[in-house]
Amino acid sequence: MSALPYLNELHTEWLSYFQLIQELIDGAAQRHTFSQPELDLMLDLEVSRLRKSSRPEVLRRYLRFIHVESTGAEQPARFSAFMESENLHRRAAKSGH
């Protein structure tokens, strides 16, 4: 059994996820159907304490993060986990560690 169909599907899901992030950076999603990771992202964004004006830059950082951290993964790291990581780094930097 070939893994090619699975890999093509996985590739398509990742491209769709990246496209959604770009749509959110640009202002709004342009679609009506979403995968579970995409719904998780939008929910995480909705419950986050980010100012709307900060969202595009934070989403750009998240996009870079998942390009590095999620290489080879079936699903991207959750946005909420990324935000926790960012907050921990920020607190560590403030405390001088």
Order of alpha helices (4+ residues) and beta strands (2+ residues): alpha-alpha-alpha-alpha
